[in-house]
Amino acid sequence: MTPNEITTLIASNLDKELDMPFKLQLMERVKYWRSRLLVNTVNKDPFQRRFFKQTLYLTMEPSSKIRCASLVNIPVSATQVAVPQEVIAGSVQFDYVGGADGSSPFQQLQAGTELYLSSGKFYPLCGHYEFINRFIVTDKERLPLIRIDAIFDDPQLIQQLSAACTGQTCDTWNQEFPVNNQIMQLIVQSILQVDYNRAEREDTPQIEVNNTK
């Protein structure tokens, strides 16, 4: 379902399906309940991650002034903008960080470990990164683009950033929202019952989400 379809469904239970400002407000509640509800689902069944995961592309820029990082003494690249808030579920922060092709994963470094790890014979074979103040910093000096796969708190923002990075148009209001049927049903119930103290109508259309991932 798209944000347009989701909010129309909820708003119809509140007799406000034609109230666009109200539907935009509803979408913020949809995102709130999605992040809150999916954590338990993914913790119980990690296979469910695939229904919520998104791919984010961010432009990189050369830098040599990264403070307090183990990569500080070598030329690095850093994301031009901060990475949006991720949702940590199943003890996983990022599913993938690396090349835009999706097949060149980078190894995450913790502060103070670079010197130790660099002595390994396999160290030069892959890229490395640190996550510093919500920026990705890599030892690839001229990396133009980076890919991050994760569950994010604001799916629409991810769609916007990726579209801007790749030069594509983006209508987030009518793009598929990353959620499965079970969570979508719980979101609708939570908003109606908890946020608005309303019961769902019997004639509400059945929720069907595209779970083809």
C-alpha positions in Angstrom: 0.0 0.0 0.0 1.1 3.6 -0.6 0.9 6.4 1.9 -2.0 7.8 0.0 -3.9 4.5 0.3 -3.0 3.9 3.9 -4.1 7.4 5.1 -7.3 7.3 3.0 -8.1 3.9 4.6 -7.6 5.3 8.1 -9.2 8.7 7.4 -12.3 7.0 6.0 -12.9 5.5 9.5 -12.8 9.1 10.9 -15.0 10.6 8.1 -12.0 12.7 6.9 -10.9 10.9 3.8 -11.0 14.2 1.8 -9.0 16.2 4.3 -5.5 16.3 2.9 -3.8 18.1 5.8 -5.3 15.6 8.2 -4.0 12.7 6.0 -0.5 14.2 6.1 -0.7 14.3 9.8 -1.9 10.7 9.9 1.1 9.6 7.9 3.4 10.8 10.7 1.5 8.5 13.1 1.7 5.7 10.6 5.5 6.0 10.6 5.6 6.3 14.4 3.6 3.1 14.9 5.5 1.2 12.2 8.8 1.8 13.9 7.4 0.9 17.3 5.6 -2.3 16.2 8.1 -3.8 13.8 10.9 -4.2 16.4 9.0 -7.0 18.2 8.1 -8.6 14.9 11.7 -8.7 13.7 13.1 -9.7 17.0 10.8 -12.7 17.0 11.3 -13.6 13.3 14.4 -12.0 11.7 13.1 -13.2 8.3 10.6 -10.4 8.5 13.3 -7.8 8.0 12.9 -8.1 4.2 9.5 -6.4 4.4 10.8 -3.3 6.1 14.3 -2.9 4.7 15.2 -0.1 2.3 18.2 0.8 0.2 19.6 4.3 0.6 22.1 5.9 -1.8 24.2 8.8 -0.6 26.7 11.0 -2.4 30.2 11.0 -0.9 32.8 13.8 -0.8 36.6 13.7 -0.2 37.7 14.8 3.2 40.8 14.9 5.3 39.5 16.7 8.4 37.5 14.0 10.2 38.0 14.4 13.9 38.5 11.6 16.5 38.4 8.8 13.9 40.8 5.9 13.3 40.8 6.9 9.6 42.0 10.4 10.5 45.6 10.0 9.2 44.6 8.9 5.7 42.5 10.5 2.9 38.9 9.5 3.4 35.4 10.1 1.9 32.4 11.0 3.9 28.7 11.2 3.2 27.6 14.7 2.3 24.6 14.5 4.5 23.9 12.7 7.8 22.4 9.2 7.6 18.8 9.2 8.6 17.7 7.5 11.8 17.7 3.7 11.5 15.5 1.3 13.5 17.6 -1.3 15.3 15.7 -4.6 15.3 17.1 -8.1 15.7 20.3 -6.5 17.0 21.1 -5.3 13.4 21.9 -1.7 12.7 22.8 -1.8 9.0 22.3 -4.8 6.7 24.8 -3.5 4.2 27.2 -0.6 3.9 29.4 -0.5 0.8 29.6 0.0 -2.9 26.6 1.1 -4.9 26.6 -2.3 -6.8 25.4 -4.0 -3.6 28.2 -6.7 -3.9 31.1 -4.8 -2.3 30.5 -4.7 1.5 32.7 -2.5 3.7 33.9 -3.6 7.1 32.9 -1.4 10.0 35.8 -0.1 12.2 35.5 0.9 15.8 37.7 3.7 17.1 41.2 2.5 17.9 41.0 -0.8 15.9 42.2 0.4 12.5 45.9 -0.1 13.3 45.3 -3.6 14.7 43.1 -4.7 11.8 45.3 -3.2 9.1 48.0 -5.7 10.0 45.8 -8.6 8.6 46.6 -9.9 5.2 42.9 -9.5 4.0 42.6 -5.9 5.2 43.4 -4.3 1.8 40.9 -6.5 0.0 37.8 -4.6 1.1 36.7 -1.1 2.1 36.3 0.0 5.7 34.1 2.6 7.3 33.3 4.3 10.6 29.9 5.7 11.6 30.7 9.0 13.2 28.0 11.5 14.4 25.6 9.9 11.8 28.0 10.3 8.9 29.6 7.3 7.1 33.4 7.8 6.7 35.3 5.4 4.5 38.9 4.9 3.5 37.9 5.1 -0.1 39.3 8.5 -1.0 37.4 9.0 -4.3 34.2 7.0 -3.7 31.4 8.9 -5.4 28.4 7.0 -4.0 27.7 4.7 -1.1 24.8 2.2 -0.5 23.2 1.6 2.9 20.6 -1.1 3.4 18.7 -0.9 6.7 15.3 -0.5 8.3 14.8 3.3 8.6 12.6 5.3 10.8 11.2 7.5 8.0 10.8 5.5 4.8 9.6 8.5 2.8 12.8 10.4 3.6 14.9 7.5 2.3 13.0 7.5 -0.9 13.5 11.3 -1.3 17.3 11.1 -0.5 17.9 8.2 -2.9 16.0 9.9 -5.7 17.9 13.1 -5.2 21.2 11.2 -5.2 20.5 9.3 -8.4 18.8 12.1 -10.2 15.3 10.5 -10.3 11.9 12.0 -9.7 10.2 10.8 -6.5 6.5 10.8 -5.6 6.7 9.3 -2.1 2.9 9.8 -1.5 2.2 7.2 -4.2 5.1 4.8 -3.8 4.9 1.4 -2.0 5.4 1.8 1.8 7.7 -0.8 3.3 5.5 -2.8 5.6 3.8 -6.2 5.7 0.1 -7.0 6.2 0.4 -7.9 9.8 2.1 -4.7 10.9 -0.2 -2.6 8.6 -3.2 -4.0 10.3 -1.7 -3.3 13.7 -0.9 0.3 12.6 -4.5 0.9 11.6 -5.8 -0.5 14.8 -3.4 1.4 17.0 -4.1 4.8 15.3 -7.9 4.3 15.5 -8.1 2.8 18.9 -5.2 4.4 20.8 -4.8 7.8 19.0 -8.5 8.5 18.3 -10.4 6.1 20.6 -12.3 4.7 17.6 -13.2 1.2 16.5 -12.5 0.1 13.0 -15.6 0.0 10.8 -16.9 -3.4 9.7 -17.0 -2.2 6.1 -13.3 -1.1 6.1 -11.6 -2.7 3.0 -9.3 -5.6 3.7 -5.6 -4.6 4.0 -3.4 -6.1 1.3 0.2 -5.1 1.1 2.6 -6.0 -1.8 4.9 -8.6 0.0 6.8 -9.7 -3.1 10.3 -9.0 -1.7 
